[in-house]
Amino acid sequence: MEFTISRRVRRRGAGMLCAAAVITAGLVAWLISGKGHGVGGPLVAAGAAALCAGRGLWELRRARQPFRLRVDAFGLTLHDAELSWEQIESVALRYTSAGDSESAPPRPHLTVWPAPGTKLPREPDRTWDGRVCHTLLDTDDLDQPLGQLAAALAEHGGARFETAPRAVRLPTPVTVAGPEHRVPGGDHVFRTPGPPTALLLVCLVLALAGTTPFAAAATGRTDLVPLVLLGPLVPVAAVGWVGTFYWLSRRRRPPRLTVGPGGIAFRDYGKAEVHFSWPEVAAITVGPRGGSTDTRPWLIVWPLPGASLPSHLTPHLADGHLACHLAPLHTLPGGPAALPAVHAFAGERFSGPTTH
């Protein structure tokens, strides 16, 4: 399959030139009107226009440069080299950032590690592990959907397509069907028990005990509780009602883990459900949360590069791949007892303890 970048890069360059033209037109109109005083505003506008024009011209020039990427049964064909799959040690779609709570991760980079003795007519990337690699493409420039590139790499690259860190999952062809449709019993649903009924009743009693005297005083019944005691009842009523609604919400929507033929899904308190279909999962592991001092084991899903992630989920970056931490094992619905079901449906995607 052939992949191109010229259309997207050309559109980006044209957009930057249009932005420069708009800024310049606004600056000229502002100067002609004679409403401007000082040189600060015009200098800022002129600088912004120059930056937009420079970036636009750079993008248009880049769109005219030779580029070719073909992924097929032979290997990778570039405009300046051809690599058969035998000449490729591994290829991956590697992320440079995991994004944050307000922005999605940027598009990954197509990276190739040539087999020993194979060289490309371009400078290799700087690496810390001593492996020679080359970044071939920023997939943000790709005209075609990222999923098409990932599918082509999975179809033709086999085990050479690195979908998760090697420490997490050994190279395995993504197209190998998992056992999810051969496991009997349908979906396995695990729920965290809600708060005890006694705790909810205690909060409700406090709420009513703190609120009833106010209702009586509003109707003129001051003989039940002296007015001087109404003040101390305010925090009692507040704690009671807050606790009632808090525990009631937790009782109605407790955490839930669902594992079945369709994938794995997790819902935490007060959050939307996170769902991954099995074709979107590269690996599932049990281990510490990366990037933190928390050493407790978590259930972690490693999505395939290019898979769509829930907007409310902030992944963690590990060796160029994204990791989605669902929950600590001790708070996971079902706890360690849920892991055999996860292993049964995930198959070789799963790496971790499977016993109680």
SETOR-786394 format. One record per residue (C-alpha): residue number from 1; residue in one letter; x, y, z. Coordinates in steps of 0.25 Angstrom, whole numbers, always signed. Layout:
BEGIN
+-----+------+-------+-------+-------+
! seq ! type !  east ! north !    up !
+-----+------+-------+-------+-------+
! NUM !    A !     X !     Y !     Z !
...
+-----+------+-------+-------+-------+
END
This chain:
BEGIN
+-----+------+-------+-------+-------+
! seq ! type !  east ! north !    up !
+-----+------+-------+-------+-------+
!   1 !    M !    +0 !    +0 !    +0 !
!   2 !    E !    +5 !   +14 !    -4 !
!   3 !    F !    +5 !   +25 !    +6 !
!   4 !    T !    +7 !   +40 !    +3 !
!   5 !    I !    +8 !   +53 !   +11 !
!   6 !    S !    +8 !   +64 !    +0 !
!   7 !    R !    -7 !   +67 !    +1 !
!   8 !    R !    -7 !   +69 !   +16 !
!   9 !    V !    +6 !   +77 !   +16 !
!  10 !    R !    +2 !   +86 !    +5 !
!  11 !    R !   -11 !   +89 !   +12 !
!  12 !    R !    -4 !   +92 !   +24 !
!  13 !    G !    +6 !  +102 !   +17 !
!  14 !    A !    -6 !  +108 !   +10 !
!  15 !    G !   -13 !  +111 !   +23 !
!  16 !    M !    -1 !  +117 !   +29 !
!  17 !    L !    +1 !  +126 !   +17 !
!  18 !    C !   -14 !  +130 !   +18 !
!  19 !    A !   -12 !  +133 !   +32 !
!  20 !    A !    +0 !  +142 !   +29 !
!  21 !    A !    -9 !  +149 !   +18 !
!  22 !    V !   -20 !  +152 !   +28 !
!  23 !    I !   -11 !  +157 !   +39 !
!  24 !    T !    -4 !  +166 !   +28 !
!  25 !    A !   -17 !  +172 !   +23 !
!  26 !    G !   -22 !  +175 !   +37 !
!  27 !    L !    -9 !  +182 !   +40 !
!  28 !    V !   -10 !  +190 !   +27 !
!  29 !    A !   -24 !  +194 !   +30 !
!  30 !    W !   -21 !  +198 !   +44 !
!  31 !    L !    -9 !  +207 !   +40 !
!  32 !    I !   -18 !  +213 !   +29 !
!  33 !    S !   -29 !  +216 !   +39 !
!  34 !    G !   -19 !  +224 !   +47 !
!  35 !    K !   -24 !  +218 !   +60 !
!  36 !    G !   -11 !  +212 !   +64 !
!  37 !    H !    -2 !  +219 !   +74 !
!  38 !    G !   +12 !  +214 !   +77 !
!  39 !    V !   +20 !  +203 !   +70 !
!  40 !    G !   +18 !  +191 !   +79 !
!  41 !    G !    +5 !  +186 !   +73 !
!  42 !    P !   +10 !  +187 !   +58 !
!  43 !    L !   +23 !  +180 !   +61 !
!  44 !    V !   +16 !  +169 !   +68 !
!  45 !    A !    +6 !  +167 !   +56 !
!  46 !    A !   +18 !  +168 !   +46 !
!  47 !    G !   +26 !  +158 !   +54 !
!  48 !    A !   +14 !  +148 !   +54 !
!  49 !    A !   +11 !  +150 !   +39 !
!  50 !    A !   +26 !  +147 !   +36 !
!  51 !    L !   +26 !  +135 !   +45 !
!  52 !    C !   +13 !  +129 !   +38 !
!  53 !    A !   +19 !  +133 !   +24 !
!  54 !    G !   +32 !  +126 !   +27 !
!  55 !    R !   +25 !  +114 !   +32 !
!  56 !    G !   +16 !  +113 !   +21 !
!  57 !    L !   +27 !  +114 !   +10 !
!  58 !    W !   +35 !  +103 !   +18 !
!  59 !    E !   +23 !   +94 !   +18 !
!  60 !    L !   +20 !   +96 !    +3 !
!  61 !    R !   +35 !   +94 !    +0 !
!  62 !    R !   +35 !   +81 !    +8 !
!  63 !    A !   +22 !   +76 !    +0 !
!  64 !    R !   +31 !   +77 !   -13 !
!  65 !    Q !   +42 !   +69 !    -7 !
!  66 !    P !   +43 !   +54 !   -11 !
!  67 !    F !   +35 !   +45 !    -2 !
!  68 !    R !   +31 !   +31 !    -4 !
!  69 !    L !   +26 !   +20 !    +6 !
!  70 !    R !   +21 !    +7 !    +2 !
!  71 !    V !   +17 !    -5 !   +11 !
!  72 !    D !   +15 !   -18 !    +5 !
!  73 !    A !   +20 !   -33 !    +5 !
!  74 !    F !   +34 !   -29 !    +1 !
!  75 !    G !   +36 !   -19 !   +12 !
!  76 !    L !   +37 !    -4 !   +12 !
!  77 !    T !   +40 !    +4 !    +0 !
!  78 !    L !   +45 !   +18 !    +2 !
!  79 !    H !   +49 !   +29 !    -8 !
!  80 !    D !   +64 !   +27 !    -6 !
!  81 !    A !   +64 !   +12 !    -1 !
!  82 !    E !   +57 !    -1 !    -1 !
!  83 !    L !   +57 !   -10 !   +11 !
!  84 !    S !   +52 !   -24 !   +11 !
!  85 !    W !   +46 !   -30 !   +23 !
!  86 !    E !   +59 !   -39 !   +25 !
!  87 !    Q !   +67 !   -26 !   +26 !
!  88 !    I !   +58 !   -20 !   +37 !
!  89 !    E !   +60 !   -24 !   +51 !
!  90 !    S !   +47 !   -17 !   +56 !
!  91 !    V !   +38 !    -5 !   +52 !
!  92 !    A !   +29 !    +2 !   +61 !
!  93 !    L !   +19 !   +14 !   +62 !
!  94 !    R !   +26 !   +21 !   +74 !
!  95 !    Y !   +20 !   +33 !   +82 !
!  96 !    T !   +28 !   +44 !   +87 !
!  97 !    S !   +18 !   +49 !   +97 !
!  98 !    A !    +6 !   +44 !  +105 !
!  99 !    G !    -1 !   +57 !  +105 !
! 100 !    D !    -8 !   +62 !  +117 !
! 101 !    S !   -22 !   +63 !  +123 !
! 102 !    E !   -25 !   +74 !  +114 !
! 103 !    S !   -19 !   +69 !  +101 !
! 104 !    A !   -18 !   +56 !   +93 !
! 105 !    P !    -5 !   +50 !   +90 !
! 106 !    P !    +2 !   +55 !   +78 !
! 107 !    R !    +2 !   +45 !   +66 !
! 108 !    P !   +13 !   +35 !   +66 !
! 109 !    H !   +26 !   +34 !   +58 !
! 110 !    L !   +29 !   +22 !   +48 !
! 111 !    T !   +42 !   +17 !   +53 !
! 112 !    V !   +50 !    +6 !   +47 !
! 113 !    W !   +62 !    -2 !   +53 !
! 114 !    P !   +70 !    -8 !   +41 !
! 115 !    A !   +76 !   -22 !   +43 !
! 116 !    P !   +91 !   -23 !   +47 !
! 117 !    G !   +99 !   -19 !   +34 !
! 118 !    T !   +88 !   -12 !   +27 !
! 119 !    K !   +90 !    +3 !   +25 !
! 120 !    L !   +81 !   +14 !   +20 !
! 121 !    P !   +86 !   +26 !   +12 !
! 122 !    R !   +82 !   +36 !   +24 !
! 123 !    E !   +87 !   +39 !   +37 !
! 124 !    P !   +81 !   +30 !   +49 !
! 125 !    D !   +74 !   +36 !   +61 !
! 126 !    R !   +81 !   +38 !   +74 !
! 127 !    T !   +78 !   +27 !   +83 !
! 128 !    W !   +82 !   +23 !   +97 !
! 129 !    D !   +82 !    +7 !   +96 !
! 130 !    G !   +92 !    +6 !   +85 !
! 131 !    R !   +82 !    +1 !   +74 !
! 132 !    V !   +82 !    +8 !   +61 !
! 133 !    C !   +68 !   +14 !   +57 !
! 134 !    H !   +63 !   +23 !   +47 !
! 135 !    T !   +50 !   +32 !   +48 !
! 136 !    L !   +44 !   +31 !   +34 !
! 137 !    L !   +31 !   +39 !   +36 !
! 138 !    D !   +23 !   +48 !   +46 !
! 139 !    T !    +9 !   +41 !   +44 !
! 140 !    D !    +3 !   +55 !   +46 !
! 141 !    D !    +7 !   +58 !   +32 !
! 142 !    L !    +0 !   +45 !   +26 !
! 143 !    D !   -11 !   +47 !   +16 !
! 144 !    Q !   -17 !   +34 !   +19 !
! 145 !    P !   -23 !   +30 !   +33 !
! 146 !    L !   -13 !   +25 !   +43 !
! 147 !    G !   -21 !   +12 !   +45 !
! 148 !    Q !   -18 !    +8 !   +30 !
! 149 !    L !    -3 !    +9 !   +33 !
! 150 !    A !    -4 !    +1 !   +46 !
! 151 !    A !   -12 !    -9 !   +38 !
! 152 !    A !    -2 !   -10 !   +27 !
! 153 !    L !   +10 !   -12 !   +37 !
! 154 !    A !    +2 !   -22 !   +44 !
! 155 !    E !    -2 !   -30 !   +32 !
! 156 !    H !   +12 !   -30 !   +25 !
! 157 !    G !   +22 !   -28 !   +37 !
! 158 !    G !   +17 !   -39 !   +45 !
! 159 !    A !   +25 !   -40 !   +58 !
! 160 !    R !   +35 !   -29 !   +53 !
! 161 !    F !   +23 !   -19 !   +56 !
! 162 !    E !   +26 !   -15 !   +70 !
! 163 !    T !   +13 !   -11 !   +77 !
! 164 !    A !   +18 !   -11 !   +92 !
! 165 !    P !   +31 !   -10 !   +99 !
! 166 !    R !   +39 !   -23 !   +97 !
! 167 !    A !   +40 !   -24 !  +113 !
! 168 !    V !   +25 !   -25 !  +113 !
! 169 !    R !   +22 !   -34 !  +101 !
! 170 !    L !   +31 !   -42 !   +92 !
! 171 !    P !   +29 !   -40 !   +77 !
! 172 !    T !   +17 !   -46 !   +73 !
! 173 !    P !    +9 !   -44 !   +60 !
! 174 !    V !    -3 !   -35 !   +63 !
! 175 !    T !   -12 !   -43 !   +53 !
! 176 !    V !   -11 !   -55 !   +61 !
! 177 !    A !   -25 !   -58 !   +66 !
! 178 !    G !   -27 !   -58 !   +81 !
! 179 !    P !   -36 !   -67 !   +89 !
! 180 !    E !   -46 !   -57 !   +92 !
! 181 !    H !   -57 !   -64 !   +83 !
! 182 !    R !   -54 !   -78 !   +88 !
! 183 !    V !   -56 !   -75 !  +103 !
! 184 !    P !   -69 !   -80 !  +108 !
! 185 !    G !   -79 !   -73 !  +117 !
! 186 !    G !   -80 !   -59 !  +111 !
! 187 !    D !   -76 !   -47 !  +118 !
! 188 !    H !   -70 !   -48 !  +132 !
! 189 !    V !   -74 !   -36 !  +141 !
! 190 !    F !   -68 !   -32 !  +154 !
! 191 !    R !   -73 !   -21 !  +163 !
! 192 !    T !   -68 !   -15 !  +175 !
! 193 !    P !   -78 !   -16 !  +186 !
! 194 !    G !   -85 !    -3 !  +190 !
! 195 !    P !   -84 !    +4 !  +203 !
! 196 !    P !   -91 !    -3 !  +215 !
! 197 !    T !  -106 !    +0 !  +216 !
! 198 !    A !  -104 !    +4 !  +231 !
! 199 !    L !   -94 !   +15 !  +227 !
! 200 !    L !  -104 !   +21 !  +217 !
! 201 !    L !  -115 !   +20 !  +228 !
! 202 !    V !  -106 !   +27 !  +238 !
! 203 !    C !  -103 !   +39 !  +228 !
! 204 !    L !  -118 !   +40 !  +225 !
! 205 !    V !  -122 !   +40 !  +240 !
! 206 !    L !  -112 !   +51 !  +243 !
! 207 !    A !  -117 !   +59 !  +231 !
! 208 !    L !  -132 !   +58 !  +236 !
! 209 !    A !  -128 !   +61 !  +250 !
! 210 !    G !  -121 !   +73 !  +246 !
! 211 !    T !  -131 !   +78 !  +236 !
! 212 !    T !  -144 !   +75 !  +243 !
! 213 !    P !  -143 !   +86 !  +254 !
! 214 !    F !  -141 !   +97 !  +243 !
! 215 !    A !  -153 !   +92 !  +236 !
! 216 !    A !  -161 !   +93 !  +250 !
! 217 !    A !  -155 !  +107 !  +252 !
! 218 !    A !  -160 !  +111 !  +239 !
! 219 !    T !  -174 !  +108 !  +242 !
! 220 !    G !  -173 !  +115 !  +256 !
! 221 !    R !  -171 !  +102 !  +264 !
! 222 !    T !  -159 !  +107 !  +273 !
! 223 !    D !  -163 !   +98 !  +285 !
! 224 !    L !  -156 !   +86 !  +279 !
! 225 !    V !  -142 !   +92 !  +278 !
! 226 !    P !  -138 !  +105 !  +284 !
! 227 !    L !  -133 !  +115 !  +274 !
! 228 !    V !  -120 !  +116 !  +280 !
! 229 !    L !  -117 !  +101 !  +277 !
! 230 !    L !  -120 !  +103 !  +262 !
! 231 !    G !  -106 !  +108 !  +259 !
! 232 !    P !   -99 !   +95 !  +263 !
! 233 !    L !  -109 !   +87 !  +255 !
! 234 !    V !  -104 !   +93 !  +242 !
! 235 !    P !   -91 !   +85 !  +241 !
! 236 !    V !   -99 !   +73 !  +245 !
! 237 !    A !  -109 !   +75 !  +234 !
! 238 !    A !   -98 !   +78 !  +224 !
! 239 !    V !   -90 !   +66 !  +227 !
! 240 !    G !  -102 !   +57 !  +227 !
! 241 !    W !  -107 !   +61 !  +213 !
! 242 !    V !   -93 !   +61 !  +207 !
! 243 !    G !   -91 !   +47 !  +212 !
! 244 !    T !  -104 !   +42 !  +208 !
! 245 !    F !  -103 !   +47 !  +193 !
! 246 !    Y !   -88 !   +43 !  +193 !
! 247 !    W !   -91 !   +28 !  +198 !
! 248 !    L !  -104 !   +27 !  +190 !
! 249 !    S !   -96 !   +31 !  +177 !
! 250 !    R !   -86 !   +20 !  +180 !
! 251 !    R !   -96 !   +10 !  +183 !
! 252 !    R !  -103 !   +13 !  +170 !
! 253 !    R !   -91 !   +12 !  +161 !
! 254 !    P !   -80 !    +4 !  +168 !
! 255 !    P !   -67 !    +1 !  +160 !
! 256 !    R !   -69 !   -10 !  +150 !
! 257 !    L !   -59 !   -18 !  +141 !
! 258 !    T !   -65 !   -25 !  +129 !
! 259 !    V !   -57 !   -36 !  +121 !
! 260 !    G !   -62 !   -43 !  +110 !
! 261 !    P !   -62 !   -46 !   +95 !
! 262 !    G !   -64 !   -31 !   +91 !
! 263 !    G !   -52 !   -27 !  +100 !
! 264 !    I !   -49 !   -21 !  +113 !
! 265 !    A !   -56 !   -10 !  +120 !
! 266 !    F !   -54 !    -2 !  +133 !
! 267 !    R !   -63 !    +8 !  +141 !
! 268 !    D !   -58 !   +15 !  +153 !
! 269 !    Y !   -66 !   +24 !  +163 !
! 270 !    G !   -72 !   +36 !  +156 !
! 271 !    K !   -65 !   +34 !  +143 !
! 272 !    A !   -69 !   +29 !  +129 !
! 273 !    E !   -66 !   +15 !  +125 !
! 274 !    V !   -53 !   +12 !  +118 !
! 275 !    H !   -54 !    +1 !  +107 !
! 276 !    F !   -44 !    -6 !   +99 !
! 277 !    S !   -48 !   -16 !   +88 !
! 278 !    W !   -38 !   -28 !   +87 !
! 279 !    P !   -33 !   -23 !   +73 !
! 280 !    E !   -29 !   -10 !   +80 !
! 281 !    V !   -20 !   -17 !   +91 !
! 282 !    A !    -6 !   -20 !   +89 !
! 283 !    A !    -3 !   -25 !  +103 !
! 284 !    I !    -9 !   -25 !  +117 !
! 285 !    T !    +0 !   -26 !  +129 !
! 286 !    V !    +0 !   -25 !  +144 !
! 287 !    G !   +11 !   -16 !  +149 !
! 288 !    P !   +14 !    -3 !  +156 !
! 289 !    R !    +9 !   +10 !  +151 !
! 290 !    G !   +20 !   +17 !  +142 !
! 291 !    G !   +25 !   +31 !  +145 !
! 292 !    S !   +21 !   +30 !  +160 !
! 293 !    T !   +26 !   +25 !  +173 !
! 294 !    D !   +14 !   +16 !  +175 !
! 295 !    T !   +19 !    +2 !  +175 !
! 296 !    R !    +6 !    -5 !  +176 !
! 297 !    P !    +2 !   -14 !  +164 !
! 298 !    W !    -8 !    -8 !  +155 !
! 299 !    L !   -16 !   -14 !  +143 !
! 300 !    I !   -10 !    -8 !  +131 !
! 301 !    V !   -15 !    -8 !  +116 !
! 302 !    W !    -5 !    -5 !  +105 !
! 303 !    P !   -13 !    -1 !   +93 !
! 304 !    L !    -9 !    -3 !   +79 !
! 305 !    P !    -2 !    +9 !   +73 !
! 306 !    G !   -13 !   +18 !   +66 !
! 307 !    A !   -24 !   +12 !   +74 !
! 308 !    S !   -34 !   +23 !   +79 !
! 309 !    L !   -33 !   +26 !   +93 !
! 310 !    P !   -44 !   +31 !  +102 !
! 311 !    S !   -43 !   +46 !  +104 !
! 312 !    H !   -44 !   +46 !  +119 !
! 313 !    L !   -33 !   +35 !  +120 !
! 314 !    T !   -18 !   +41 !  +122 !
! 315 !    P !    -8 !   +30 !  +117 !
! 316 !    H !    +6 !   +28 !  +121 !
! 317 !    L !   +18 !   +28 !  +112 !
! 318 !    A !   +28 !   +16 !  +113 !
! 319 !    D !   +38 !   +13 !  +103 !
! 320 !    G !   +30 !   +20 !   +92 !
! 321 !    H !   +17 !   +13 !   +95 !
! 322 !    L !    +5 !   +17 !  +102 !
! 323 !    A !    +0 !   +10 !  +115 !
! 324 !    C !   -14 !   +12 !  +121 !
! 325 !    H !   -14 !    +9 !  +136 !
! 326 !    L !   -28 !    +4 !  +139 !
! 327 !    A !   -27 !    +2 !  +154 !
! 328 !    P !   -19 !    -3 !  +166 !
! 329 !    L !   -20 !   -18 !  +167 !
! 330 !    H !   -25 !   -17 !  +182 !
! 331 !    T !   -37 !    -7 !  +178 !
! 332 !    L !   -40 !   -14 !  +164 !
! 333 !    P !   -54 !   -20 !  +164 !
! 334 !    G !   -51 !   -35 !  +167 !
! 335 !    G !   -37 !   -32 !  +171 !
! 336 !    P !   -27 !   -43 !  +168 !
! 337 !    A !   -39 !   -53 !  +165 !
! 338 !    A !   -42 !   -45 !  +153 !
! 339 !    L !   -28 !   -48 !  +146 !
! 340 !    P !   -31 !   -62 !  +141 !
! 341 !    A !   -43 !   -57 !  +133 !
! 342 !    V !   -35 !   -46 !  +128 !
! 343 !    H !   -24 !   -56 !  +124 !
! 344 !    A !   -34 !   -65 !  +118 !
! 345 !    F !   -39 !   -55 !  +108 !
! 346 !    A !   -26 !   -47 !  +106 !
! 347 !    G !   -18 !   -60 !  +103 !
! 348 !    E !    -4 !   -57 !   +99 !
! 349 !    R !    -7 !   -42 !  +101 !
! 350 !    F !    -7 !   -44 !  +116 !
! 351 !    S !    +6 !   -44 !  +124 !
! 352 !    G !    +4 !   -45 !  +139 !
! 353 !    P !    +0 !   -54 !  +151 !
! 354 !    T !   -12 !   -62 !  +148 !
! 355 !    T !   -15 !   -69 !  +161 !
! 356 !    H !   -23 !   -64 !  +173 !
+-----+------+-------+-------+-------+
END
